[in-house]
Amino acid sequence: MELRLTYDATTDVAYLVMAPTGPSDVLGPTLLLENVPAFGGAVAADFTVADGRLVGLEFRFASACLPAAWLAAAERIDGGHLARRFEERFARRMRAGSPPVRAPRPTH
């Protein structure tokens, strides 16, 4: 298994891809792992619905919880994290037959 780390410095979110997913894979609800005050960030886990396979970990406040060397070596997707998450959730809802969600509003 080849791991891949992406980092969006604009949102300070890193994503560790643990298993590749395809267009037919449906991801289940994201599991937010307990965040502890001693741990500087928050971690969310993504699983496939069909077989419960762990496909990725999202690190929020990544600069507070991951080594700086990892973030420096990560694939940079600055400004792209929120767009990717919206596209994934939109596609998931469309496959499930749910009404689409609204695009997030820009914060600036």
C-alpha positions as CSV (number, residue, x, y, z in Angstrom):
1,M,0.0,0.0,0.0
2,E,1.4,3.4,-1.0
3,L,0.4,6.3,1.3
4,R,0.0,9.8,-0.1
5,L,-0.2,13.0,2.0
6,T,-1.8,16.2,0.6
7,Y,-1.8,19.5,2.4
8,D,-3.9,22.6,2.0
9,A,-2.1,25.5,3.8
10,T,-5.1,27.8,3.3
11,T,-7.3,25.6,5.5
12,D,-4.5,23.9,7.4
13,V,-5.8,20.5,6.5
14,A,-3.8,17.5,5.5
15,Y,-5.2,14.3,4.1
16,L,-3.5,10.9,4.2
17,V,-4.7,8.7,1.4
18,M,-4.4,5.1,2.6
19,A,-6.3,3.3,-0.1
20,P,-7.2,4.5,-3.6
21,T,-10.9,5.0,-4.3
22,G,-12.7,5.0,-7.6
23,P,-15.8,6.7,-8.9
24,S,-18.0,3.7,-8.0
25,D,-16.8,3.7,-4.4
26,V,-19.2,5.3,-2.0
27,L,-17.7,6.7,1.2
28,G,-19.7,6.5,4.4
29,P,-20.2,9.2,6.9
30,T,-16.9,10.6,8.1
31,L,-16.0,9.5,11.6
32,L,-14.6,12.3,13.7
33,L,-12.1,10.8,16.1
34,E,-12.1,12.3,19.6
35,N,-9.9,15.3,19.8
36,V,-8.0,15.7,23.0
37,P,-6.7,19.1,24.2
38,A,-3.2,17.8,24.5
39,F,-3.4,16.9,20.8
40,G,-3.2,20.0,18.7
41,G,-5.6,19.0,16.0
42,A,-8.6,16.8,15.1
43,V,-8.6,13.7,13.0
44,A,-11.5,12.4,10.8
45,A,-11.5,8.9,9.2
46,D,-13.2,8.0,5.9
47,F,-14.5,4.5,5.2
48,T,-16.1,2.8,2.2
49,V,-19.7,1.9,2.7
50,A,-19.5,-1.5,0.9
51,D,-16.8,-3.1,2.9
52,G,-15.9,-0.7,5.7
53,R,-12.3,-0.2,4.4
54,L,-10.4,2.7,5.8
55,V,-9.4,4.9,2.9
56,G,-8.1,8.1,4.4
57,L,-7.4,10.3,7.4
58,E,-8.1,14.0,7.5
59,F,-6.0,16.1,9.9
60,R,-7.5,19.4,10.8
61,F,-5.1,22.0,12.3
62,A,-2.5,19.9,10.6
63,S,0.4,22.3,11.4
64,A,-0.3,21.7,15.1
65,C,-0.4,17.9,15.0
66,L,1.8,16.7,12.2
67,P,5.6,17.1,11.9
68,A,6.6,20.1,9.8
69,A,8.8,17.9,7.6
70,W,5.7,15.8,6.6
71,L,3.8,18.9,5.6
72,A,6.8,20.3,3.7
73,A,7.0,17.0,1.7
74,A,3.2,16.7,1.2
75,E,1.6,17.3,-2.2
76,R,0.3,20.9,-1.9
77,I,-3.3,21.5,-2.9
78,D,-3.6,25.1,-1.5
79,G,-7.2,26.3,-1.9
80,G,-8.3,22.9,-3.2
81,H,-9.2,21.0,-0.1
82,L,-12.7,22.5,0.4
83,A,-13.5,22.1,-3.3
84,R,-12.4,18.4,-3.2
85,R,-14.5,17.7,-0.1
86,F,-17.5,19.4,-1.7
87,E,-17.1,17.4,-4.9
88,E,-16.8,14.1,-3.0
89,R,-19.9,14.8,-0.8
90,F,-21.9,16.0,-3.8
91,A,-21.0,12.8,-5.8
92,R,-21.8,10.7,-2.8
93,R,-25.3,12.3,-2.4
94,M,-26.0,12.0,-6.1
95,R,-25.1,8.2,-6.1
96,A,-27.3,7.8,-3.0
97,G,-30.2,9.7,-4.6
98,S,-30.2,12.4,-1.9
99,P,-30.7,16.0,-2.8
100,P,-27.5,17.8,-3.5
101,V,-25.9,20.1,-0.8
102,R,-25.2,23.7,-1.4
103,A,-21.7,24.8,-2.2
104,P,-19.9,26.5,0.7
105,R,-19.9,30.2,0.6
106,P,-16.5,31.9,0.4
107,T,-15.3,33.3,3.7
108,H,-13.6,36.4,2.3
